[in-house]
Amino acid sequence: MKIQFSDESFLDLRNIEECPLMHWNDKVLDDFLTKLDEIVQMICSGNVVFQKYEGSHYHKILITKHNTLIYAVEK
């Protein structure tokens, strides 16, 4: 399975990466990136589909209480 991130999602991720470093420590960022990687791997396995996002063809999954991954699976 190929994963493709939008330009906007890269900007969001960059902002998310900077926030913990400015306000907390490296562990917060490492924990977030680990959770993100685990969720991406679950999606790539093809064995799980998360709830629909606001009536669209997208799905969403909560990464942390402040961060949600919105994604689409295309054939």
Secondary structure, 3 states (H helix, E strand, C coil): CCCCCCHHHHHHHHHHHHHHHHHCCHHHHHHHHHHHHHHHHHHHHCCCCCCECCCCCCEEEEEECCEEEEECCCC
